[in-house]
Amino acid sequence: MPLDELRDLLERHVRLDLTTDIEGVRVCRIDHTASPVSSMSGKVLAVIARGGKRLALGDQVYDYGPGQYLVASIDLPVTGHVINAAPGHPVLGFGMTLDPTAIAELLLQAGPGDLPRSPSTARPGIAVSDAPDELLDAIVRLLRLLDRPGDRRALAPLFKREILWRLMTGEQGDVVRQIGLADSSLSHITRAVQWIRENYTRPFRVDEMAQLSGMSVSAFHRNFQAVTAMSPIQFQKHIRLQTARLLLTNSPHEITRVAHRVGYDSPSQFSREYRRLFGAPPSIDALRIRAGSENAGAALP
C-alpha cells in the first residue's frame, strides 16, 4: 500500500530542520502533542501518513489524519498543533510547496475537457480531502529519489508535476487551479493580502483594498471572507499579533515597545487581544515559547 511505504520513507529521511535534498519538499516527525503554534501557512500541500494535525483559520477548524491531505492556496495566518502523537507512535508528514508557475504551465498544456471548469467565485484558501492512491503513489515515487541521487535531477520535476496534476484534477482541484490563474478571484484577493502583510502597522480603509483588488467593496468583502475565513481587519490583527509574538521571544519584558512597533496605540488593548488569540498574556506566552515547549506544532501546515 502507498501509505505504508510513505511512512517508511518519511521515517528514514526526516531531518531536524525538516528539509530534504529535493527542493520545496519537507518531511516531519513529531513525537509528542504540543500546544498550538501560530504561523503563516504558505502555498503548500501537506499529507499526513501517521497521527494527525488540527489547523485553525479564523473560526474554521481543519482536522486531517492518515491518508488525508491539506492544501493552502494563499499565505494565511493559521494556528496548528499535532494530535495523536506519542513516543513510539510519532506523527509523520510530507509537505511540498505549490508553485504557481508550474500550475499555470499545466493549465496551459491541458487539453479541452481535461480539467473541470473553475467556478467564478473565490474558494476557501484551505481545504482538506482524502488522498487517492494515485496521489500517494506519486509522492512515494518522489521520495524514493532521496535514495537515488543519480535520478533526482531528471525525475523530481516530473514527479512534482504529476503531484500537481493529481491535485488539480482531484477533489480540491478548484482550490489548487486558482493558484495558477492570473485573473482568478484568488489572485485579486492576494493583492490585498500581500499589501496588509507588508503594511500591517498602517491603518487602511476597506474601499482602498477593494480598489487595489479591482473589485467592488461588496465583492471584495465577500471574496476576502471566503478565502481567508476572516475580515480584512481581523486578518491585519492576526498578522500584527503573530509578528508581536516573534518579537517577544527575544524581548519578553518589552511588551509596550512591541505593542507600538506592530501598530497598537494601546498596550492594554494589545495584551487583551494577544491573550484572546494565544491563550496567555504576552509575557507568559513569550517565556513559554523560549522554553521550547511549542516547537513541535509548527512542523507542517
Secondary structure, 3 states (H helix, E strand, C coil): CHHHHHHHHHHHHCCCCCECCCCCEEEEEECCCCCCEEEECCCEEEEEEECEEEEEECCEEEEECCCEEEEECCCCEEEEEEECCECCECEEEEEEECCHHHHHHHHHHCCCCCCCCCCCCCCCCEEEEECCHHHHHHHHHHHHHHHCHHHHHHHHHHHHHHHHHHHHCCCCHHHHHHHHCCCCHHHHHHHHHHHHHHCCCCCCCHHHHHHHHCCCHHHHHHHHHHHHCCCHHHHHHHHHHHHHHHHHHHCCCCHHHHHHHCCCCCHHHHHHHHHHHHCCCHHHHHHHHHCCCCHHHHCCC
